[in-house]
Amino acid sequence: MEKNKYLFICSTYPEDLDSFFLKLSGKDSTTSGNIHSLSIIKALNNLGYKNFVISGPSIGHYPLNSQVKKVSSVKVSDSFFCVGYNNHFLVSQQSKAKAIYKCFKKYCNDRFSNINILLADIHEPFARAALKIKRLNPNVRIVNICLDIPDTVKSSNETKLRRFLKNVSVKRNNKLLTKMDGFVVLSKEMIKRLPINSKPVLVSPCLAESNLYSEFKKQIDEKIKVVYCGVLSRQYNADFLLDAFSKIEDEKFELYLAGKGDAVELIKEKCKINNRIHYLGELSRKDALQLQLNANVLVNPRLPENTYTSFSFPSKTISYLLSNNPVVCYTFSSFPNEIKKMVFEPKATTPESLAEAIIEASTKKSKADFSVLKKYSPEEFINKIDKLFAIIRNDEEKNCILSIE
C-alpha cells in the first residue's frame, strides 16, 4: 500500500542555516515551534514518506521587530524550500502566503496531486496558501497543528499598534481555522477556545525525539549548573527565576541563561551584581542542546496561574527530560499524569519554593521514564496523523477526538 503524500508548511529551517537566520532576526532554532517542526520532518523522512517542505521563516516584521526589509529564498534540497518574501508589516502576511503558493506550483504541483497538508502552527499565510492549493485540487485535505492560541499569548512589547495588528490577525486566523479539515492540539482545553466546529482532532501534547542528544557528550564540572534556554521574558517568568536564584546562597550553584526577550537587560544587570549568573545570548540549537546536557538541573519557571498555560504544553520540558538531567518546573492541566511524575515540582509559586526545588533536584537523579516517552515519539505522532487523515477522507465521525495517550 502506497504511503500518503505530505506537504508540510512551517517556519523552520535546517540546523546548518541557524547562523544565517540568527543574523537576520536574532531568533534561533531552539524555539519550541522550530524543534517541533524539525522533529516532524525527520519522522516523515525516517518513515519513508514522500513529503515536500515549504517554510516561511518568521523574521519579525519590518520595521516593528527587525530591520530586514526582504527575506531571501533558500533552496535546502529538491524537497525543502525556505521562501523569500517582502517583510514590511503591511504586506508580509500576503507576500509570504503568495510565495508559499508559488513555490508549490513551481516545484511540486505535478508530483503531489492528492496530498495531505500539515500546517505547523496557527499562522495566516500558511492557512491562506494551503486553502489556495486546495482550490487546485478538491482532494487535498488540511490539518492545522495548533501550538498556541494567539489571543492568549502577549507580546513582550505591547503598544496600541501591536495590539491592533494582533486583534486583526486573531480574527483573520479564526475565520481561516473554520475552513480546516482537522486539527492537532496540545490539550483538550484548547478545543474549547478554537473554532474547531466538531471536526476531527488529535490531542498530542508533545514530541519526544529519543536521539536528541545522541551526538553530544556530557562534560562534568565541579559547579552545579542550573540552566534555562528559551524566551527570556517577564511573561514567561524569567524575572521570577532570577528572584529564586537569589535565594540560593551556596557558591557552587551557577545560573546559565540563553535566549532573547524583554528580560535580557534585567538579566545583564543581575550578571554585574552576581558573578554566579551567566547570560549566553542567543545560541544555535546544537550549542543549546550541549548546554542542556551539561546541566546539573534544568529549570522552566513558567507559572501555572498564567492564562495561556492551561491551553499549552511546554515542549521544553520534554527536551529537558530527554537529557536525563533533573528537571524543575510547574505542571499544568495539559500535562499527562505520567509526565508530571518525571519532574521536580516546587510546592508553591514563590521564589523560595522554586529555589528549594532546584536545591533538592541537584542532589537527585533524573526521574525521566524513557519507556513512557517512547509513545510520544515523532514517528508515533505521524502514525496518528495518518489515522486522522483517514477519518477525514472517509468522512467518518466528524467530532472524533484521537489521543496519543
C-alpha positions as CSV (number, residue, x, y, z in Angstrom):
1,M,0.0,0.0,0.0
2,E,1.4,3.4,-1.0
3,K,2.1,5.8,1.8
4,N,0.3,9.1,2.0
5,K,2.0,12.1,0.4
6,Y,2.6,15.1,2.7
7,L,3.1,18.8,2.2
8,F,4.4,20.3,5.4
9,I,4.1,24.1,5.6
10,C,6.1,25.6,8.5
11,S,8.6,28.3,9.6
12,T,11.6,26.1,10.5
13,Y,14.9,25.6,8.7
14,P,17.7,23.1,9.0
15,E,20.3,23.5,11.7
16,D,23.1,24.4,9.3
17,L,21.1,27.6,8.4
18,D,20.8,28.6,12.0
19,S,23.5,31.3,11.9
20,F,22.1,32.7,8.7
21,F,18.6,33.3,10.2
22,L,20.1,34.2,13.6
23,K,21.8,37.2,11.9
24,L,18.6,38.2,10.2
25,S,16.3,38.1,13.2
26,G,18.0,37.2,16.5
27,K,15.7,34.2,16.6
28,D,17.4,30.9,16.9
29,S,16.2,27.4,16.2
30,T,15.8,26.5,19.9
31,T,12.2,27.8,19.9
32,S,9.6,25.1,20.6
33,G,7.9,25.6,17.3
34,N,11.2,25.1,15.3
35,I,12.1,22.0,17.3
36,H,8.5,20.6,16.9
37,S,8.7,21.1,13.1
38,L,12.2,19.7,12.7
39,S,11.1,16.5,14.6
40,I,8.1,16.1,12.2
41,I,10.3,16.5,9.1
42,K,12.8,13.9,10.5
43,A,9.9,11.5,11.3
44,L,8.4,11.8,7.8
45,N,11.8,11.0,6.3
46,N,12.6,8.2,8.7
47,L,9.2,6.5,7.9
48,G,9.8,6.8,4.1
49,Y,7.0,9.2,3.3
50,K,7.1,11.3,0.1
51,N,7.0,14.7,1.5
52,F,7.7,18.3,0.5
53,V,8.5,21.1,3.0
54,I,7.8,24.7,2.3
55,S,9.0,27.1,5.0
56,G,8.2,30.7,5.5
57,P,10.7,31.6,8.3
58,S,9.5,34.3,10.7
59,I,11.9,37.1,10.9
60,G,9.9,39.7,12.8
61,H,8.1,42.4,10.8
62,Y,10.0,45.4,9.3
63,P,10.3,48.0,10.8
64,L,8.5,47.0,14.1
65,N,10.6,44.0,15.1
66,S,13.5,43.9,12.7
67,Q,15.4,45.9,10.1
68,V,15.1,43.2,7.4
69,K,13.0,44.5,4.5
70,K,13.1,41.4,2.4
71,V,13.8,37.8,3.2
72,S,15.8,35.8,0.6
73,S,14.7,32.4,-0.5
74,V,16.9,29.4,0.2
75,K,16.7,26.0,-1.6
76,V,17.6,23.4,1.1
77,S,17.0,20.4,-1.2
78,D,14.8,19.3,-4.0
79,S,12.0,18.8,-1.4
80,F,12.7,21.5,1.1
81,F,12.4,25.3,0.3
82,C,12.6,28.4,2.5
83,V,10.6,31.0,0.6
84,G,11.6,34.7,0.2
85,Y,9.0,37.4,0.8
86,N,8.5,41.2,1.4
87,N,8.9,41.6,5.2
88,H,7.1,45.0,5.6
89,F,4.4,44.6,8.3
90,L,1.7,46.0,5.9
91,V,2.3,43.3,3.3
92,S,4.4,40.5,4.8
93,Q,1.4,38.1,5.5
94,Q,0.2,38.4,1.9
95,S,3.7,38.2,0.5
96,K,4.6,35.1,2.4
97,A,1.3,33.3,1.5
98,K,1.8,34.1,-2.2
99,A,5.5,32.9,-2.0
100,I,4.4,29.6,-0.5
101,Y,1.7,29.0,-3.1
102,K,4.1,29.9,-6.0
103,C,6.7,27.6,-4.6
104,F,4.2,24.7,-4.5
105,K,3.0,25.4,-8.1
106,K,6.6,25.6,-9.4
107,Y,8.2,22.6,-7.7
108,C,5.7,20.1,-6.6
109,N,2.2,20.5,-8.0
110,D,2.8,17.8,-10.7
111,R,4.2,15.4,-8.2
112,F,1.7,16.0,-5.4
113,S,-1.8,15.8,-6.6
114,N,-3.8,14.2,-3.8
115,I,-1.9,15.3,-0.8
116,N,-2.2,15.7,3.0
117,I,-1.2,19.2,4.0
118,L,0.1,19.8,7.5
119,L,0.3,23.3,8.8
120,A,2.9,23.7,11.6
121,D,1.1,26.4,13.5
122,I,-1.8,28.9,13.5
123,H,-0.4,31.4,11.0
124,E,-2.4,33.3,8.4
125,P,0.0,32.9,5.5
126,F,0.1,29.1,6.0
127,A,-3.7,28.8,6.0
128,R,-4.2,31.1,3.0
129,A,-1.6,29.3,0.9
130,A,-3.0,25.8,1.9
131,L,-6.6,26.8,1.0
132,K,-5.4,28.2,-2.4
133,I,-3.6,24.9,-3.1
134,K,-6.8,23.0,-2.1
135,R,-8.7,25.0,-4.8
136,L,-6.3,23.5,-7.3
137,N,-7.4,20.0,-6.3
138,P,-10.5,19.4,-4.1
139,N,-9.0,16.1,-2.9
140,V,-6.4,17.9,-0.8
141,R,-7.1,17.8,2.9
142,I,-5.6,20.2,5.5
143,V,-4.8,19.6,9.2
144,N,-3.7,22.6,11.3
145,I,-1.3,21.9,14.2
146,C,-2.2,24.4,17.0
147,L,0.8,25.0,19.2
148,D,-0.6,28.2,20.8
149,I,-3.8,30.1,21.0
150,P,-2.7,33.6,19.6
151,D,-5.1,35.7,21.7
152,T,-3.8,34.2,25.0
153,V,-0.1,35.0,24.2
154,K,1.0,38.5,24.9
155,S,3.8,40.3,23.1
156,S,6.9,41.4,25.0
157,N,6.4,44.9,23.6
158,E,2.7,45.8,23.8
159,T,1.8,49.0,22.0
160,K,-1.5,50.2,20.6
161,L,-0.4,49.5,17.1
162,R,0.8,46.0,18.0
163,R,-2.4,45.2,19.9
164,F,-4.5,46.4,16.9
165,L,-2.5,44.3,14.5
166,K,-2.7,41.3,16.7
167,N,-6.5,41.6,17.1
168,V,-6.9,41.9,13.3
169,S,-4.6,38.8,12.9
170,V,-6.6,36.8,15.5
171,K,-9.9,37.5,13.7
172,R,-8.5,36.5,10.4
173,N,-6.9,33.3,11.8
174,N,-10.2,32.3,13.5
175,K,-12.1,32.7,10.2
176,L,-9.5,30.6,8.3
177,L,-9.5,27.9,11.0
178,T,-13.1,27.2,10.3
179,K,-12.1,26.1,6.8
180,M,-9.5,23.5,8.0
181,D,-10.4,19.7,7.7
182,G,-8.9,18.7,11.0
183,F,-6.7,19.8,13.9
184,V,-3.9,18.8,16.2
185,V,-3.9,20.4,19.7
186,L,-1.7,20.2,22.7
187,S,-4.5,19.8,25.2
188,K,-8.3,19.2,25.4
189,E,-8.7,22.7,26.9
190,M,-7.5,24.2,23.6
191,I,-10.5,22.6,21.8
192,K,-12.8,24.9,23.8
193,R,-11.0,28.0,22.7
194,L,-10.6,27.3,19.0
195,P,-13.3,27.4,16.2
196,I,-12.9,23.7,15.6
197,N,-16.6,23.1,14.9
198,S,-16.7,19.4,15.8
199,K,-14.1,18.5,13.2
200,P,-11.7,15.6,13.8
201,V,-8.9,16.4,16.4
202,L,-5.7,14.7,17.6
203,V,-4.6,15.6,21.1
204,S,-0.9,15.3,21.2
205,P,0.8,17.3,24.0
206,C,4.5,16.8,22.9
207,L,7.1,15.2,20.7
208,A,9.9,13.2,22.3
209,E,12.8,12.7,19.9
210,S,14.7,9.9,21.6
211,N,18.1,10.6,19.9
212,L,18.0,14.3,20.6
213,Y,21.4,14.3,22.4
214,S,23.0,11.3,20.6
215,E,25.8,13.3,19.0
216,F,26.8,15.1,22.2
217,K,29.0,14.1,25.2
218,K,28.3,15.3,28.7
219,Q,31.0,17.4,30.2
220,I,31.5,17.2,34.0
221,D,32.1,20.4,36.1
222,E,32.6,20.9,39.8
223,K,30.0,23.7,39.8
224,I,26.3,22.9,40.0
225,K,24.9,24.3,36.7
226,V,21.3,25.5,36.7
227,V,20.2,26.0,33.1
228,Y,17.3,27.7,31.3
229,C,17.2,28.0,27.4
230,G,14.3,29.8,25.8
231,V,12.3,33.0,25.7
232,L,13.7,35.3,28.4
233,S,10.6,37.4,29.1
234,R,8.7,38.5,32.1
235,Q,5.6,36.8,30.7
236,Y,7.5,33.5,30.9
237,N,8.7,34.4,34.4
238,A,12.4,35.0,33.7
239,D,12.4,37.6,36.5
240,F,10.8,35.1,38.8
241,L,13.7,32.7,38.1
242,L,16.2,35.4,38.9
243,D,14.5,36.1,42.2
244,A,14.5,32.4,43.0
245,F,18.2,32.0,42.3
246,S,19.0,34.9,44.5
247,K,17.7,32.8,47.4
248,I,20.4,30.2,46.8
249,E,23.4,31.2,48.8
250,D,25.6,28.1,48.1
251,E,28.5,29.4,45.9
252,K,28.6,26.1,44.0
253,F,25.4,27.0,42.2
254,E,25.6,28.9,39.0
255,L,22.7,30.0,36.7
256,Y,23.1,29.9,32.9
257,L,20.6,31.7,30.7
258,A,20.3,31.6,27.0
259,G,17.8,33.2,24.7
260,K,16.2,36.5,23.9
261,G,13.3,38.6,25.3
262,D,12.3,41.7,27.3
263,A,14.1,40.4,30.5
264,V,17.5,40.4,28.9
265,E,18.5,43.9,30.2
266,L,17.4,42.9,33.7
267,I,19.5,39.7,33.4
268,K,22.6,41.7,32.3
269,E,22.2,43.9,35.3
270,K,21.9,40.9,37.6
271,C,25.1,39.5,36.0
272,K,27.0,42.6,37.1
273,I,25.8,42.2,40.7
274,N,26.1,38.4,40.9
275,N,29.0,36.6,39.2
276,R,27.2,33.3,39.5
277,I,24.7,34.4,36.9
278,H,25.7,34.0,33.2
279,Y,23.9,35.3,30.2
280,L,25.0,33.5,27.0
281,G,22.9,35.3,24.4
282,E,21.1,33.5,21.5
283,L,22.6,30.1,20.9
284,S,22.4,27.7,17.9
285,R,20.3,24.6,18.6
286,K,23.5,22.5,18.9
287,D,25.0,24.8,21.5
288,A,21.8,24.9,23.4
289,L,21.5,21.1,23.5
290,Q,25.1,20.8,24.6
291,L,24.4,23.3,27.4
292,Q,21.3,21.4,28.5
293,L,23.2,18.1,28.5
294,N,26.0,19.6,30.7
295,A,23.5,21.0,33.3
296,N,23.0,19.6,36.8
297,V,19.5,21.0,36.9
298,L,17.3,22.2,34.1
299,V,14.6,24.6,35.1
300,N,11.5,26.1,33.5
301,P,10.0,28.9,35.6
302,R,6.6,29.3,33.8
303,L,3.9,29.6,36.5
304,P,0.6,27.7,36.3
305,E,-1.6,30.6,37.0
306,N,-0.8,32.4,33.7
307,T,-3.8,32.4,31.4
308,Y,-2.1,30.8,28.4
309,T,-0.6,27.8,30.4
310,S,-3.9,25.9,30.6
311,F,-4.0,25.8,26.8
312,S,-0.5,24.8,26.2
313,F,2.2,22.3,26.9
314,P,5.9,23.5,27.2
315,S,7.7,21.2,24.8
316,K,10.9,22.5,26.5
317,T,10.0,20.1,29.4
318,I,10.4,17.1,27.1
319,S,13.7,18.2,25.6
320,Y,14.9,18.7,29.1
321,L,13.8,15.3,30.2
322,L,15.5,13.6,27.3
323,S,18.8,14.9,28.5
324,N,18.4,12.6,31.5
325,N,19.1,15.5,33.9
326,P,16.8,16.5,36.8
327,V,14.0,18.9,35.6
328,V,12.4,21.5,37.8
329,C,9.1,23.0,36.6
330,Y,5.5,23.7,37.5
331,T,3.0,21.4,35.9
332,F,-0.2,22.5,34.0
333,S,-3.6,20.8,33.3
334,S,-2.2,19.8,29.9
335,F,0.5,17.6,31.5
336,P,-0.2,13.9,31.2
337,N,-0.1,12.4,34.7
338,E,2.9,10.1,33.8
339,I,5.0,13.2,32.8
340,K,4.0,15.0,36.0
341,K,5.8,12.2,37.9
342,M,9.0,12.9,36.0
343,V,9.7,16.4,37.2
344,F,10.5,18.1,40.5
345,E,7.7,20.5,41.1
346,P,8.0,23.3,43.6
347,K,5.5,23.1,46.4
348,A,4.3,26.7,45.9
349,T,4.6,29.5,43.4
350,T,7.1,31.5,45.3
351,P,10.8,32.2,44.6
352,E,11.7,30.5,47.9
353,S,9.9,27.3,46.9
354,L,11.4,27.3,43.4
355,A,14.9,27.7,45.0
356,E,14.2,24.8,47.3
357,A,13.1,22.6,44.4
358,I,16.3,23.4,42.5
359,I,18.5,22.6,45.5
360,E,16.6,19.3,46.1
361,A,16.9,18.3,42.4
362,S,20.6,18.9,42.4
363,T,21.0,16.1,44.9
364,K,18.8,13.6,43.0
365,K,18.9,11.6,39.7
366,S,16.6,12.3,36.8
367,K,13.0,10.9,37.1
368,A,12.6,10.6,33.3
369,D,11.0,7.4,32.2
370,F,12.2,6.7,28.6
371,S,9.8,3.8,28.2
372,V,6.9,6.2,28.7
373,L,8.4,8.9,26.5
374,K,8.6,6.5,23.5
375,K,4.9,6.7,22.9
376,Y,5.4,10.5,22.3
377,S,7.9,9.9,19.5
378,P,7.6,11.8,16.3
379,E,7.1,8.5,14.4
380,E,4.1,7.6,16.6
381,F,2.8,11.1,16.0
382,I,2.9,10.6,12.2
383,N,1.1,7.3,12.6
384,K,-1.7,9.1,14.5
385,I,-1.7,11.8,11.8
386,D,-2.3,9.1,9.2
387,K,-5.3,7.9,11.2
388,L,-6.6,11.5,11.5
389,F,-6.5,12.0,7.7
390,A,-8.1,8.6,7.2
391,I,-11.1,9.7,9.3
392,I,-11.3,13.0,7.4
393,R,-11.1,11.4,4.0
394,N,-13.6,8.6,4.8
395,D,-16.0,11.2,6.2
396,E,-16.1,9.3,9.5
397,E,-17.1,10.7,12.9
398,K,-16.6,14.4,12.4
399,N,-16.4,15.0,16.2
400,C,-13.8,12.3,16.7
401,I,-11.0,13.0,19.2
402,L,-7.9,10.9,18.9
403,S,-5.3,10.9,21.6
404,I,-1.6,9.9,21.7
405,E,-2.1,8.6,25.3
